[in-house]
Amino acid sequence: MSLGRLVAAFVGLFIFIVILIMLFSGGGKKPVITGVQLKPLPDYAETNATVSFTTQGIVNGDEMHRAIRITVSANQRQLDVLQGYNPRVISSKTFVNNQEAYSVFLKSINNYGFLAKAKNPKVGADPAGYCPLGFRYVYDLSQDGADLSHLWSSNCGKAIGTSNASTSNVSTLFQRQIPDYSTLVSKVNLSATTISQ
């Protein structure tokens, strides 16, 4: 095959592909992909969605690193203590929940900005490495095994994080979902620099 025919074949194939793309994509306009469209948080009360709040300890050795996660759904409230950076649950406590209580809880954390994004965050979506001498707080909304929202803040200042939530109020509301929360986490050291005996 001559070079001219080869070039003509490639040009013809290119034009054919462009025409197909234009036909099947609405005249060349690509849809804007913005991710999952979130509903207002209280609207998830009658679904299988879960909300969780995780407090990650200081950056330290893997065996010393701890995090506390509270997860709430329409039928369950769960406290997990996590160890390491590839976290494994080292203790857990579960309590029954109901849809009415969940509805009130979602409205409450919504009022304190659980899904509120920081304006123009100058940090990444992953909190790893930020505020290493302090704590990071992770706010997750999940449904059917997929993360619908993943935001975080820290105690290193309002500008360090992607969340604009009122961290202290959201944290308090999650902790109050767990009976005897203070007792259950009393031995969890989020600032450990030595291995406890």
Secondary structure, 3 states (H helix, E strand, C coil): CCHHHHHHHHHHHHHHHHHHHHHHCCCCCCCCCCCCCCCCHHHHCCCCCEEEEEEECCCCCCCCCEEEEEEECCCEEEEEEEECCCCEEEEEEEEECCHHHHHHHHHHHHHCCCCCECCCCCCCCCCCCCCCCCCEEEEEEEECCEEEEEEEEECCCCCCCCECCCHHHHHHHHHCCCCCHHHHCCCCCCCCCCCCC
